[in-house]
Amino acid sequence: QVRLVESGGGLVQAGGSLRLSCANSGRTFSVYHMGWFRQAPGKEREFVAAISWTGRTTRYADSVKGRFTISRENAKNTAYLQMNSLKPEDTAVYYCGVDRKNTVQPMVNPGEYDYWGQGTQVTVSS
């Protein structure tokens, strides 16, 4: 079973940093690709970053490249999203997801993900 819990969101000024965590209580976390997505009010859920189950392959949305870093610690069943140089347009609810399919690289389409956490709010003030 997979149960994801996000944490680390909050209110931060533009230019600041936050580190999101996604903890999985399941036993098979280490073999799944993980992804971070976000959803702002009135908008669709959009891809932010993804990481392969080995941690060797990462993918980023163009809007966050160079500012966000995704990582994982399989021994702790946890994935992270380090967010630096935050902008007001980064304001959204951030969700982590698990993709159980054994694809070559992690996917960017939220429809490919099988499990989701409840989300954590990130608000960036200008």
Backbone bond lengths (Angstrom), bond angles and torsions (degrees), N, CA, C in turn:
res aa  C-N    CA-C-N  psi(-1)  N-CA   C-N-CA  omega(-1)  CA-C   N-CA-C  phi
1 Q - - - 1.449 - - 1.511 110.56 -
2 V 1.319 115.13 153.13 1.460 121.43 178.57 1.515 108.71 -123.56
3 R 1.318 116.19 126.64 1.460 120.97 174.36 1.516 106.82 -134.45
4 L 1.339 115.25 116.14 1.456 121.20 -174.38 1.518 110.73 -105.80
5 V 1.321 116.00 136.97 1.458 121.94 177.80 1.524 108.55 -132.46
6 E 1.329 115.75 116.66 1.460 121.00 177.29 1.522 110.25 -89.35
7 S 1.325 115.71 152.27 1.456 122.09 175.24 1.521 108.65 -155.28
8 G 1.334 115.60 168.24 1.453 120.66 175.86 1.506 115.53 104.05
9 G 1.325 117.29 -5.49 1.457 119.35 178.58 1.521 111.71 -70.83
10 G 1.317 115.52 172.33 1.457 119.86 178.89 1.509 111.79 165.05
11 L 1.323 114.90 -167.54 1.464 122.45 179.55 1.524 108.48 -102.93
12 V 1.319 116.27 129.14 1.456 120.97 -179.74 1.524 109.36 -142.52
13 Q 1.314 116.26 151.74 1.463 120.09 177.44 1.526 110.15 -78.92
14 A 1.295 115.75 155.41 1.460 121.00 176.43 1.524 109.70 -54.86
15 G 1.327 115.72 136.82 1.448 121.73 -176.15 1.517 113.86 92.50
16 G 1.316 116.47 -11.43 1.455 120.80 -178.94 1.511 113.14 -82.97
17 S 1.332 115.11 -174.62 1.464 121.43 -175.95 1.520 110.90 -133.31
18 L 1.319 114.25 152.24 1.462 122.30 172.21 1.525 107.51 -143.44
19 R 1.329 115.03 153.34 1.447 120.48 174.80 1.524 108.63 -124.41
20 L 1.329 115.01 115.76 1.452 120.73 177.93 1.523 110.36 -91.46
21 S 1.319 115.27 146.09 1.461 120.94 176.12 1.523 109.25 -122.63
22 C 1.313 115.65 148.95 1.463 122.20 176.31 1.518 106.86 -132.10
23 A 1.311 115.84 107.64 1.460 120.96 -178.44 1.520 109.87 -100.66
24 N 1.317 114.49 135.98 1.457 120.22 178.95 1.515 110.57 -115.06
25 S 1.310 116.05 127.60 1.465 119.24 -178.08 1.522 112.56 -87.86
26 G 1.340 116.40 -3.09 1.449 119.81 -179.55 1.509 111.88 -77.96
27 R 1.316 115.96 169.78 1.455 121.28 -176.50 1.513 113.91 -92.56
28 T 1.340 117.30 -13.07 1.462 119.00 -172.32 1.510 112.59 -112.47
29 F 1.294 118.03 24.94 1.463 123.15 -179.08 1.513 111.89 -54.00
30 S 1.324 117.14 -40.62 1.455 120.99 -169.72 1.522 113.28 -67.03
31 V 1.325 119.18 -13.09 1.461 119.37 -177.37 1.527 112.41 -105.02
32 Y 1.321 117.52 5.96 1.459 120.91 -177.84 1.519 112.09 -110.00
33 H 1.344 114.79 143.46 1.466 118.97 167.99 1.535 108.30 -69.20
34 M 1.322 115.82 149.82 1.455 121.49 179.68 1.526 109.83 -124.76
35 G 1.324 115.49 148.64 1.450 118.68 177.86 1.514 111.62 -140.28
36 W 1.325 115.16 152.70 1.457 122.14 171.37 1.536 108.00 -112.78
37 F 1.310 114.63 134.95 1.455 121.78 178.15 1.523 107.82 -132.32
38 R 1.308 116.43 166.03 1.460 119.37 176.31 1.518 110.13 -142.52
39 Q 1.313 114.02 155.68 1.456 120.03 -179.71 1.507 109.38 -141.89
40 A 1.333 114.99 118.67 1.458 121.93 176.60 1.524 108.52 -93.02
41 P 1.334 117.94 158.74 1.467 120.43 -179.18 1.524 111.73 -56.08
42 G 1.314 115.52 130.65 1.455 120.29 177.89 1.509 115.32 77.91
43 K 1.326 117.14 4.11 1.462 120.80 -179.20 1.521 110.38 -120.53
44 E 1.320 114.55 162.44 1.459 120.15 177.54 1.528 110.19 -78.97
45 R 1.316 114.37 159.15 1.458 119.62 176.44 1.529 108.87 -66.81
46 E 1.332 115.97 131.18 1.456 119.88 -176.55 1.524 111.16 -123.81
47 F 1.315 113.46 151.19 1.457 121.80 -179.82 1.516 111.10 -69.05
48 V 1.333 116.23 139.14 1.455 122.28 175.18 1.525 110.38 -116.11
49 A 1.336 116.58 -57.35 1.465 120.91 -177.50 1.524 109.09 -159.99
50 A 1.325 116.09 155.87 1.460 121.09 177.57 1.513 109.58 -146.41
51 I 1.334 115.35 155.73 1.451 121.06 -178.19 1.517 109.22 -140.89
52 S 1.325 115.59 138.90 1.454 119.77 179.06 1.520 110.82 -70.50
53 W 1.337 116.05 166.35 1.455 118.88 -176.94 1.519 111.77 -65.37
54 T 1.335 117.76 -26.09 1.461 120.40 177.42 1.517 112.07 -80.89
55 G 1.337 116.21 -18.63 1.450 120.31 -174.79 1.516 113.51 85.83
56 R 1.335 117.46 -2.49 1.467 120.21 -175.06 1.528 112.80 -81.83
57 T 1.333 116.86 -25.59 1.461 120.43 -177.58 1.517 109.94 -114.29
58 T 1.313 116.16 128.92 1.462 121.33 176.03 1.523 109.36 -128.58
59 R 1.310 114.99 153.11 1.456 121.83 177.56 1.525 107.56 -137.07
60 Y 1.343 115.19 145.62 1.455 120.43 -178.06 1.519 110.44 -135.96
61 A 1.314 114.54 147.64 1.462 119.19 168.93 1.524 108.29 -68.99
62 D 1.316 116.32 148.15 1.461 120.03 -178.78 1.531 111.32 -58.34
63 S 1.320 115.87 -33.14 1.466 120.09 -175.61 1.530 113.43 -68.57
64 V 1.345 117.49 -16.12 1.472 119.42 -177.07 1.523 112.49 -119.20
65 K 1.317 117.86 -3.94 1.465 120.46 -179.54 1.516 110.52 -57.43
66 G 1.329 115.19 134.17 1.449 120.83 179.25 1.520 113.75 85.17
67 R 1.337 116.66 -10.89 1.470 120.29 179.47 1.531 111.98 -115.18
68 F 1.317 117.20 -35.54 1.468 122.31 -177.87 1.521 110.06 -108.54
69 T 1.328 115.46 148.05 1.459 121.52 176.08 1.514 109.76 -134.39
70 I 1.330 116.23 126.03 1.458 121.34 177.17 1.527 108.46 -98.94
71 S 1.308 116.02 142.74 1.465 120.85 178.13 1.520 108.71 -152.04
72 R 1.323 115.77 172.46 1.461 119.13 178.95 1.521 110.07 -152.01
73 E 1.309 115.14 152.46 1.464 122.52 173.17 1.526 106.37 -126.59
74 N 1.315 116.05 97.66 1.460 119.52 -175.92 1.521 112.44 -63.22
75 A 1.324 117.07 -31.75 1.455 119.89 179.34 1.529 111.81 -64.20
76 K 1.338 115.54 -24.87 1.461 120.75 178.84 1.521 112.11 -104.27
77 N 1.330 116.95 4.21 1.472 120.47 -178.75 1.522 111.73 53.43
78 T 1.312 117.29 40.73 1.453 121.39 -173.86 1.520 111.06 -136.60
79 A 1.330 115.14 139.79 1.459 122.34 171.52 1.526 108.28 -116.14
80 Y 1.322 115.70 155.27 1.461 121.03 -175.76 1.525 110.27 -131.26
81 L 1.323 114.06 156.92 1.457 120.34 171.07 1.523 106.50 -136.38
82 Q 1.324 116.32 105.50 1.455 121.98 176.12 1.517 107.97 -85.58
83 M 1.320 116.36 121.68 1.455 121.49 -176.02 1.527 109.00 -117.65
84 N 1.312 116.02 115.27 1.462 122.31 179.11 1.529 110.03 -115.10
85 S 1.313 115.53 163.90 1.476 121.59 177.99 1.525 110.53 49.60
86 L 1.303 115.85 48.76 1.463 120.31 -176.03 1.514 111.44 -65.23
87 K 1.324 114.57 146.93 1.459 122.73 -179.49 1.528 109.30 -121.41
88 P 1.321 117.42 156.80 1.475 118.92 177.52 1.526 112.65 -55.54
89 E 1.310 117.82 -32.22 1.469 120.38 179.98 1.524 113.01 -72.70
90 D 1.319 118.11 -5.23 1.466 121.11 173.69 1.532 111.18 -83.53
91 T 1.316 117.10 -6.27 1.457 121.15 -179.89 1.523 110.68 -61.94
92 A 1.336 116.23 124.51 1.463 122.11 -177.60 1.524 108.77 -178.93
93 V 1.328 114.73 171.57 1.468 120.10 165.86 1.519 106.81 -87.64
94 Y 1.313 116.18 128.37 1.466 121.76 -178.46 1.527 109.74 -102.86
95 Y 1.334 114.30 131.98 1.450 121.79 -178.26 1.529 110.24 -121.73
96 C 1.316 116.10 142.50 1.463 118.45 169.01 1.523 108.58 -105.30
97 G 1.304 114.44 149.98 1.456 120.58 -178.50 1.508 111.38 -137.66
98 V 1.317 114.66 158.81 1.460 122.71 178.57 1.528 109.34 -117.96
99 D 1.310 115.59 132.82 1.457 122.07 176.77 1.523 107.80 -111.76
100 R 1.316 116.98 111.93 1.464 120.49 -175.14 1.522 113.38 -81.55
101 K 1.328 116.72 -11.43 1.453 118.59 -176.37 1.525 110.12 -74.30
102 N 1.289 115.38 143.53 1.461 121.17 -176.15 1.521 110.29 -89.49
103 T 1.335 115.70 62.24 1.456 120.36 -179.90 1.527 110.05 -81.29
104 V 1.323 114.85 164.93 1.469 119.46 -178.18 1.522 110.47 -63.82
105 Q 1.332 115.57 -41.95 1.467 118.52 178.31 1.523 109.04 -136.81
106 P 1.338 116.97 160.07 1.462 119.12 -178.25 1.518 111.80 -65.31
107 M 1.318 115.42 149.94 1.444 121.82 -173.47 1.524 112.19 -90.99
108 V 1.333 115.79 158.70 1.461 120.94 179.72 1.520 112.37 -108.82
109 N 1.322 117.06 -8.16 1.465 121.76 -179.73 1.522 108.79 -88.70
110 P 1.338 118.97 122.22 1.472 119.51 -179.26 1.522 112.99 -60.36
111 G 1.325 117.47 -25.17 1.450 120.44 178.76 1.518 113.58 -66.34
112 E 1.327 116.91 -14.16 1.465 120.76 179.79 1.525 112.41 -85.39
113 Y 1.319 117.01 -8.58 1.462 121.41 -175.36 1.525 110.86 -93.56
114 D 1.320 114.22 141.84 1.468 120.11 -171.08 1.523 113.79 -99.01
115 Y 1.306 117.16 -29.41 1.461 120.88 -178.26 1.527 108.90 -132.90
116 W 1.334 114.42 148.56 1.463 121.63 -179.61 1.516 110.56 -135.47
117 G 1.342 114.62 151.22 1.446 120.14 169.74 1.515 110.41 -84.91
118 Q 1.324 115.85 -176.36 1.471 120.68 -176.40 1.522 111.89 -84.64
119 G 1.321 116.82 -13.20 1.460 121.36 178.74 1.516 113.11 94.38
120 T 1.322 115.06 155.54 1.459 122.17 176.08 1.526 108.63 -136.88
121 Q 1.313 116.31 134.56 1.469 120.97 -174.04 1.529 110.26 -81.00
122 V 1.321 115.54 131.54 1.461 122.24 172.39 1.523 107.24 -119.62
123 T 1.328 116.46 123.48 1.455 121.72 179.30 1.520 108.50 -124.78
124 V 1.331 115.67 123.74 1.459 121.34 -179.54 1.518 107.84 -113.66
125 S 1.313 115.81 118.74 1.467 120.89 -179.30 1.523 110.06 -92.29
126 S 1.315 114.78 148.58 1.473 119.63 -178.53 1.519 111.47 -90.01
